[in-house]
Amino acid sequence: MFFHHVSVMADEILKVLEVKPDGVYLDCTLGGGGHSLRIGKLLSCEGFLIGIDRDDDALAAAKKNLSDLTCKVELVHGNFSELEKILSDLGVEKIDGAVFDLGVSSYQIDSAERGFSYMKNSKLDMRMDRRQSLTAFEVVNEYSEEKLAKIFHEYGEERFSKKIANVICESRKNFPIETTGELVKLIEKNIPHTKNGGHPAKRIFQAIRIEVNSELEILESSVTSAVKHLKVGGKIAVITFHSLEDRLIKKTFKKLAQGCVCPKNFPVCVCGHKPEIKILGKALQATAEEIKNNSRSKSAKLRAAEKIAGG
């Protein structure tokens, strides 16, 4: 299947980054290379573009799409949680900009065999990195009822989380739940459709995907690591697609932008803590025109910050 993914808020990303021709830029969620291609075209032969992705299909597509760039390009099959080691292995101490375009790609959703979509029947998989052992099948068939309910509640914000977990556990006593279609039928049969809530399986699939890929677990530490490696004046841009991601990024940025962390009853500051970043305005959303041309940009939010302190 051709790797097709339209990069969301691409113009806004370039505006935030203010790309320097000889700069070093890190794309932590490379995908097919959409954002990287636009960044790379602004780099001279002195510039350096680093792309990270855990999906081998994405890396193959990006390698082809970025092949004509004149800057130095390094593509790494890995997880952005490993960016400290990746930069160290490449001999890079400081970068001028970093991009995180979170969530699942259009290609992954549209590829039925990857098991991300509740609209396509396939084996339960949902791995972004197919080298890992944990799949959606293990989550659905081996996790306890309590753990499933917790995941559905926390990662899917599903109000019927306990009921869905119970239904799954009762069903798998007879036969394993092997496909996305089987799981969707179980959910549809037992959970009512809501007027404005979309498909009843949507939040459950989101929750399982986040669990399989540890998406939220690694996010705060990875963004913090990226900020650590920014040069003073360097920019970080993060695109989120659901409220869980956005709240976490907002919280992380606020923490990194905080100055004194002494208890409020201290008369003077003794901690000496300095803010590391300056938050660049409120979250941006896709324009009406972009949403019209790419419906998946509707839920996107872009948050950005600038490094203001060394370290």
LINJO-V414711 format. One record per helix or strand. SS is the DSSP state (alpha for helix, beta for strand). FROM is the first residue (numbers start at 0). LEN is the number of residues. Records with the same first field share a line. If there is no record, write none. Layout:
# LINJO-V414711
SS: FROM-LEN / FROM-LEN
This chain:
# LINJO-V414711
alpha: 9-8 / 33-7 / 55-10 / 79-10 / 105-5 / 111-3 / 135-7 / 144-12 / 160-11 / 179-11 / 201-12 / 218-11 / 242-14 / 287-6 / 294-3
beta: 23-4 / 47-6 / 71-6 / 94-7 / 122-1 / 178-1 / 229-11 / 276-3 / 283-2 / 300-7
